[in-house]
Amino acid sequence: MLNISNNRIDPFVKIDEFKSTTVFKHPKHYQIIRKIIWGFVLLLLLFLFLPWTQNIKGTGFVTTLKPNQRPQTIHTAIAGRIEKWYVQEGDFVKKGDTILFISEIKEDYLDPNLVENTGKQVKAKEMAVQSYSDKVKALENQMGAIQNEKNLKVRQAQNKLKQSYLKVQSDSIDFEASKTQLKIAKTQYNRSVNLNKEGLKPLTDVEEKRLKLQETEAKIITKENDYITSKNEVLNATMELNRIRAEYAEKDAKASSDKQTALSVQFDTEAQVNKLKNQYSNYQIRNGMYYITAPQDGYINRALQSGIGETLKEGTPVVSIMPYRYDIAVETYIEPMDFPLINKGEKVRVWFDGWPTIVFSGWPDVSFGTFGGVIVAKENFISENGKYRVLIAPDPKDKKWPKQLSIGAGTQSLALLNDVPIWFEIWRTLNGFPPNFYQPSTQDKSKK
């Protein structure tokens, strides 16, 4: 048909019967078709060299930027029974407004005067502590008096011992003097006897010397007896001094033992006081937990418990509340292969479910209905859905996000990367390569 082969089919097929063959039979029509095909090929080649912005797609939902601004559930801190509701679903509450009142169900706290009685116990134990403190002071005074009396008694005994030592010295001197006198009396008596034999002394003189010798012998026995008695008095004074020291040491030890016992009881009582104070504080705090209040301004979304008289356990969820003031953000999830390419501070385009949107992923400038965002955080641990979580905040340099957005609405996002030709992007996609990795300019500046 195209006359490009020497083997002709004209003799065997009637070409005029086919419309397509009649078109290509004439050279003019063939040239037009060829120009159209070459024009299309040329446009396709030019199209392959057009710039294309690489991007990472993610899906998620609308959330809040700060954890304290997200919907929360209020729980009961203690077990109790529902007595009265102060709100209904949809009500606006301020911080500290009462939501629910519960009553006590545990037998340990059923006493209506529990706090008052515990306070009285605390005061009684504090008075007991003061009493033991006074007893300790009295025992310390008693120990001081015992020590003073001991010092006086010891000084008195020491003086008596010193006197005994002095008396021993005096009696010893007297005893030695008596010995000397005895020697002199014996010498005089012997001389008188010799002189009497020679006739130079009368007998009366001999008798006088004998009498004096006997008196001296009797006197020396008395002095020796006094000397021994003085030694015994020294021993007695020493024993008395030791007895006084032992006696007052025993008294001091007994007073010290009583003091330590009083201190032990005082410390034990102080521990009981601290324990009772802890219980007293716990009871006071527990009384304040009967009223469940709003932790912040917000709206009551849903009452998770209902009725009057229903029993609640500790930690049971009661109501869910949505904070009144919050900063919108987007929580999106990306594939693990794209996680290394995401960095904090990068620009992102976001569009929301329910808002008219025309998106060209490779040409974000011509997209319609998308909003600018900035990556503020990324999670380094993979989520249960097998993807990584990324948090996106509104871009302050772009147009504001719609005020009508509700928490939990679906979103889609595009993280913008390098600009590459379309042919390169097709080649990368066919080979399964990740987008080109690059660092944002904000990180470059911080490194410099």
Buried (B, 14 or more C-beta within 10 A) or exposed (E): BEEEEEEEEEEEEEEEEEEEBEBBBEEEEBEEEEEEEEEEEEEEEEEBEEEBBBBBEBEBBBBBBEEEBBBBEBBBBBBBBBEEBBBEEEBEBEEEBBBBBBEBBEEEBEEEEBBEEBBEBBEEBBEBBEBBBEBBEBBBEBBEEBBEEBEEBBEEBBEBBEBBBEBBEEBBEBBEEBBEBBEEBBEBBEBBBEBBEEEEBEEEBBEBBBEBBEEBBEBBEEBBEBBEEBBEBBEEBBEBBEEBBEEBEEBBEBBBEBBEBBBEBBEEBBEBBEEBBEBBEEBEEBEEBBBBBBBBBBBBBEBEBEEEEEEBEEEBBBBBBBBBEBEBBBBBBBEEEBBEBBBBEBBBBBBBEEBEBEBBBBEBEEBEEBBBBBBBEBBEEEEEEEBBBBBBBBBEEBEEBEEEBEBEBEBBBBBBBBEBBBBBBEEBEEEEEBBBEEEBEEEEEEEE
